[in-house]
Amino acid sequence: MYSAAVRDHFANPRNTGSIEQPDGQARVDSPVHNDRVDLMIRVQDGRLAEIKYRVLGCVAAIASSSMTSVLATGLTLDEALALTPEQVAEALGGLPEGKLACSVLAPEALRLAIADYRARQP
């Protein structure tokens, strides 16, 4: 049902936790499931230097949050904004059709955290 990459990111999620005094942060709740992603970013020289998240959710939500953090770390803010749920799902080797809604949470939280960061800038 789940690819090896999904199982790996679920069993060994990368970049979990929180950032004390993040440069930007966001929370996204699933309108379909009971999943939630809290995502924090640290920006340095216009790039995502650090991404941390906490997720409450299913296998797909956890794996997608982990993969989103891996794919986006080091990107410029504009590059990170272009990261799509489809790219995250593809990097995970695909997700079951019923779980695709879970792959949108972390990329959406990332977009909102970047917007929060930009709103804080003078």
C-alpha positions in Angstrom: 0.0 0.0 0.0 2.8 2.5 0.9 6.1 2.8 -0.9 9.4 2.2 0.8 10.0 5.9 0.9 6.7 6.6 2.7 7.4 3.9 5.2 10.9 5.2 5.8 9.8 8.8 6.3 7.0 7.6 8.6 9.3 5.4 10.7 12.2 7.9 10.7 10.7 11.4 10.2 13.3 14.1 9.4 13.3 17.6 11.0 10.7 17.1 13.6 10.4 19.4 16.6 10.1 23.1 16.9 12.3 26.2 16.5 12.5 28.6 19.4 11.6 32.1 18.1 11.0 31.0 14.4 11.2 33.5 11.6 7.9 32.3 10.4 5.3 29.7 11.4 1.9 28.3 10.5 -0.7 25.7 11.4 -2.8 23.8 8.9 -5.7 21.6 9.8 -7.1 19.1 7.4 -10.7 19.8 6.4 -11.1 16.2 5.6 -9.3 14.2 8.3 -8.2 15.0 11.8 -4.6 15.8 10.7 -2.7 18.9 11.8 0.7 20.3 10.8 2.5 23.0 12.8 5.5 24.2 10.8 8.3 26.6 11.7 11.1 28.1 9.5 14.4 29.9 10.0 15.5 32.0 7.1 19.1 33.0 6.4 20.3 34.9 3.4 16.9 34.5 1.6 17.0 30.7 2.0 15.2 28.2 4.3 18.1 27.4 6.6 15.9 25.3 8.9 12.5 23.8 8.9 10.9 22.0 11.8 7.4 20.7 12.2 5.0 18.8 14.5 2.4 16.7 12.9 -0.7 14.9 14.3 -1.9 12.6 11.6 -1.8 9.5 9.5 1.2 7.8 7.9 0.8 9.9 4.7 0.6 13.2 6.7 3.7 12.3 8.7 5.7 11.1 5.6 4.6 14.1 3.6 5.6 16.6 6.3 9.0 14.9 6.6 9.6 14.9 2.8 8.4 18.5 2.5 11.0 19.6 5.1 13.7 17.7 3.2 12.9 19.0 -0.2 12.5 22.6 1.0 15.5 23.0 3.2 18.1 25.2 1.4 15.7 26.5 -1.2 15.1 30.2 -1.7 11.7 31.4 -0.5 10.4 31.6 -4.0 11.6 28.1 -4.9 10.0 26.8 -1.7 6.7 28.5 -2.6 6.7 26.6 -5.9 6.9 23.2 -4.1 3.7 21.3 -4.8 1.9 18.5 -3.0 2.3 16.5 -6.2 6.1 16.9 -6.1 6.1 15.8 -2.5 3.9 12.7 -3.3 6.2 11.9 -6.3 9.3 12.2 -4.1 7.7 9.7 -1.7 7.1 7.2 -4.6 3.4 8.0 -4.7 0.5 7.9 -2.2 -2.7 5.9 -2.3 -5.5 8.0 -3.8 -7.4 8.3 -0.6 -4.4 9.7 1.1 -3.5 12.5 -1.4 -5.4 15.0 0.7 -2.8 14.4 3.5 0.1 15.4 1.2 -1.2 19.0 0.9 -0.9 19.9 4.6 2.9 20.4 4.9 3.3 22.3 1.6 0.4 24.6 2.5 1.9 25.1 6.0 5.2 26.0 4.4 3.6 28.6 2.1 1.8 30.1 5.1 5.0 30.1 7.2 6.8 32.0 4.4 3.9 34.4 4.2 4.2 34.9 8.0 7.9 35.5 7.7 7.4 38.1 4.9 4.7 39.8 6.9 7.1 40.3 9.8 9.7 42.0 7.6 9.9 45.8 7.9 
